Amino acid sequence: MEFERTSRRSLNLPLTPLIDVVFILIIFFMLTTSFMRIESLELMLPSSGKVTDKKEVTHIFIRENGDLILGKRDVSPDELSDTLVRLFSQDPSSPVMLLTAEGVTMQQLVAVMDKVTVAGGKSLYVRKWIAQGQDSALSEKEK
């Protein structure tokens, strides 16, 4: 019994169009991918002790209606931004204590936190604003 031998034919696959298709796919995926730059702010929630021993803390108060108090004076959002830029240009690691009243919304809080971040702030503390009359009641609850 005799079998017929088939000759081995080499498969000629042109590589140039294949490489072109691969490069086009790479370019397509590179152009359609969105690259996001995620920025964050370090947020520290202090315990009942001292916030910091080494530096002067800047206090920002947010009232229920959204009004801002920097230290002991009322400021507009633009004034706050300008003051924070000046403060952080001298010392970027200067701590800021953000105190909020009872009815402050999360949007108001985040807006002020955003101003601190954009101005160059590195450390931000957030706490509930306690009126002087309520201070003794809170300390009795903590004991």
N, C-alpha and C positions, 0 to 999 in steps of 0.2 A: 504494500500500500504506500503510495507516494502522496505526500502533502505538498501543496504548493506553498512556496515561501513568498511571503509578502515583504516587500522592501519597506524598510523603515523610512518614513518620510518625516523630515523635521518640520515641526510646526513653526511657521514664521509669524510671530505676533509682533506687530510694529509697536515699539515702546514709546515713540514720540507722542502719539495721540493719548496714550495712557498717562504719561507724565503731565501732559497739558490738562487733562481732566482732573488729576489730583491737585495741581496747582490752582485751578479754578475753584475747586471745592475748599481748599485752604483759604483762599481769598474771600470766598463767600462766608465761611464761618467766622473769619476775623472781622468782617464788616458788620455782620449781624449780631455779634456778641456785644453786650453792653458792659462796660467796665464802670463799676461804681466805686467812688471814693467815700468810704464810711468814716465820718468824724464822730468822736465821742468826747464826753466830758466826764471826768472823774467826779463822782458824787459821793460825798461822805455823810453819813447820818451819825451825828455825834451822840455819845451817851450822855448821861446826866452830869458828867464832870465838866472840866474845862475843855474848850474846843482846841485851843492851842496855847502853848506857853511862850513860844519864841517870837511871835509877830502880832502886830495890831490887826484885829479883825474888822473889816468893813461890813457894816450892817445895812441891809436893804429890807425894808418892810413893805409888804403888799397889803393894801386894805381890801375890804370886800368889794368895793366899787372899782378896783383896779388902780387906784392912785398909788404912787410910789413915794416912799420916804427913804432918803439916803442919809444915814446918821440921824440927825434931828431936824432935817429940813425937807419940805416937799419938793420933788423934782418931776420934770416931765420925762417921758421915755427918751427923748433926744438928749436932754441934759444928763441923764443917767449914762447913756452911751458915751458921751464926751468925757464925763468924769472918770468912768471906768477905763477908757483908753489912756487917759493921763496917768491913772493909778498903776495900770499894768505896764506902761512904758517904763516906769521907774523900777518896779519889782513885779515880774510876771507871776511869781509864786505867792503873792499876797493873798491871804485867805479872805473869802467873802461868805458872810452868814446871811442866808435868805430866810426871812421870817414871814410866814403867811398867816393872815387872819382866818377866821372860821369859814367864811363863805367864798373864799378864793377858788376859782375854777382851775382845772389842770392846764387849760390853755393859757391863762394869765401867768401861771407859774413857769410853764415852759418858755413863754415869750421872754420873761426876765432872765431865765437860765440861758437862753439863746444870746441875749445881749451880753452876758458875762463871757460866754464862750467866744463870741465874735470880737470882743474887746481884747481878748488874750488871756482870760482868767484860766488858771490851772487847778485851783482847789476851791470847791464850792460846798458849803454846808447848808442843809435845809432843815428847818425846824418850824414847828407851829408857834405862832405869836401868842404869848400868854400875857394878858393884861395884868397890871400890878395887883389888883384885888384878887385875881384868881391864882396868883403865884403861891400863896400859902396853902390853898386847897389842894393844889397839885403836889406840893411837897409832902403833904400828909398822906395822899394816895400812894406815892412812891415808897413811903416808909412801910 
